[in-house]
Amino acid sequence: MTAGATVKHAVRGAPATLGATGCRPGRPRPLQWLLMDVVVTGGTGFLGRPLIARLRAAGHDITTLTRRASGRSGGREIEWQPSGATGPWARELDGADVVINLAGESLADGRWTDARKRRIRDSRLNATRSVVAAIAQAQRRPTALISGSGIGYYGPRGSEIVTESEPAGTDFLATLTRDWEDAAGEAERFGVRVVLLRTGLVLERDGGALKPLLLPFRLGVGGPLGSGRQYWPWIHRDDWIAIVESLLSSNAVDGPVNVTAPTPVTNDTFSRVLATALRRRSVFRVPSPALRLMIGEMADALLTGQRAIPAKMTAANYSFAYDRLDDALAAILRRT
């Protein structure tokens, strides 16, 4: 946003002219009233693309940092190489209002060999370190960094109810996520509000946790994984997008945020509800050893879980569009 720019009033539609610094004199910008310049990393994936579409539709100005410009984000794209350092792309963060950092190699694209685990880790930490380095050198720094994280931060927790105040676990995902969050948290040193999106299993038909389950359940051979007693903290993608959108301007919310529906369910329940939604039966259980044989260490993420609840978003009075799994799946499957 340039000096002296005119921005739209996002609630009432009245224009508001900013001063020479781009801020209202004497007070920080009340971001909840403004349409913003937003920089997004990881904007071409399952979460990034629909988020950008939503933000653009709301009138925000979006720039996507991508390794290879392809037009897939639907807006302005700038190529970057997130090596942990900055580059010419870093100027895009100078003057931006918010950075949304979703960059990282998919967890589900293959077995977790030692080499692949290093790539998964490096892709997240290097991208985040690059973003923070660019924030540090900016003349006019973003007000907020909203950075990806995951519910795996907590490690296996059984039936214990887990809020954002719980400590990190010790397995691969927990250690990775803790270090990922620590890298993002460095931006606080530069006066930036940092929000950490501890995302659960995001449900939509075109990707995420649901897509690989649909075919076996439609064929009548889907069922619980392992004991089925592990909790799956899920969220409909529409709610995930709406929560991120609300966090752009909610200065009262920072730190880790469980981005999950308020009603986590066991894998047994998830399987039963999905089968019912597809008018099938859930009778075939996949034994833990068989799943580990098929997909290796990644199976542990499916055979264990967290009964995580979104305490911070509940306290912030966020109203979930889908707080029941049966309603979420019915809405998704009506469109398949």
Helices and strands as residue ranges (DSSP letters): E 6-8, E 15-17, G 31-33, E 37-41, H 48-57, E 61-66, E 76-79, G 88-93, E 98-101, H 114-137, E 144-150, G 151-154, E 161-162, H 172-185, G 186-190, E 193-199, E 201-204, E 207-208, H 211-218, E 231-232, E 234-236, H 237-247, E 255-259, E 265-266, H 267-277, H 288-295, G 296-298, H 299-303, E 307-308, H 311-315, H 325-333
